[in-house]
């Protein structure tokens, strides 16, 4: 029973992150897979695989979703990290891997903690 609840909780977190990511990513100028691949191959950014451990260590969680986005002349990863029972969104400099900020999700707080109310 506990395994089923954990699986449902994780599925809910992934759906939350995917649903929230769709609207915000497009508004912020996130790149298509082909565009992201081209930028990565040009050497302008480091791959997410190279900085995944750095992000996990800094946030204390694990990445559930990420996209490469452009802001002016620079690039950043919009990263969704599962920390305990909630998902937080971070902005990570794609050239250095430095976390630029912790962005509060609209569902942050009691609604983002699956299995708990209020």
N, C-alpha and C positions, 0 to 999 in steps of 0.2 A: 504493500500500500504506500509506503514512504517513497519507494522508487517511482511509482506512478505520479505522486504529487510533485516530486522533484522534476520529472520530465514535463509535466504540465506547466510548472512554474517557469522552467527554462523556455518552453515554447511561447509562453506569454511574454516573457522578456524580449525574445527575438522578434515577435510580432510587434511589440511596442516600439522597439528600436527601428524596425523596418518602416513602420507607419509614420513615425516622426521624421525619419530621415528623408523620406520622399519629398515632403513639402519644403523643408529647410534647405536641403542640399541643392535643389534646383534654383532656389531663390539666391543662394550664395555663390553660384557659378561653379558647382562641382562638375568635374570632367567625366566624359564618357570613358568606358574602358579603353577604347582605342586612343583617345587623347591622353589619358593617364599613362598608358604604355609608352607613348611617344615622348612625353616629358621625362619619364623615368629613364628611358634609353638615352636621352640627351644628357643625362648626368646632372640636371638641375635640382633633383630631389633624391633622397635616399629611399630605398624600398621600405615598405611597412614591415616586411620580414626582418630587416636589419634593426629596426628600433622597437619591435614588439616587446622584447624583454625589458627595455628601458621604460616603456610606457607602463607595463604591468608592475614593475618595481616602484615606480613613482605614484601610481594610483592605488595599488593594493588590490587590483582586480584583474579580470581577463577581458580582452577585446572580443566583442560579439559582432561588431560591424564597423567598417571604416570606408571613407571615400576621400579621394584627393580632390581638393578644391583650389580655386585661384582667387586671390585677393590682390588686386592691382598687379604689380610685377612679381609678387611672391606667391608661394604655394603653401597650403596647410592641409593636414589630414583632419577631417572631422571624424572623431573616434568615439564609439559607444562602448563603454566599459561596464561590465557587470561587477558590482561590488556588493557582496552579500545578496540580499533579495531585491536590490534596485539596480537600475541602469543609469549611468551618468554620461553626459556628453562632454568631450574634451576637444579643444582645438590644439593641434600639435604642429609646430613648425616643420615642414616637410624637408627642409634643407639640413636642419640640425637635430631634430627629434626632441627639441625642448617643448615642454607643455606651455602653451600660451595662455590657457585659461580653462576653468571648469565652468561650463555653461549649464545653467539649471534647466532641466527639461520641464515642460508644462505640467507633466504628471508627477513631478518630484514631490517627495514627502510621503504621506500615508498612502496615497493611491499607487505609488510606485513600489511599495513593499508588498509583494504578492504574499498572500496567506495571512496578512494582518489587516486589521480594520482600525481606522481612526487613530 
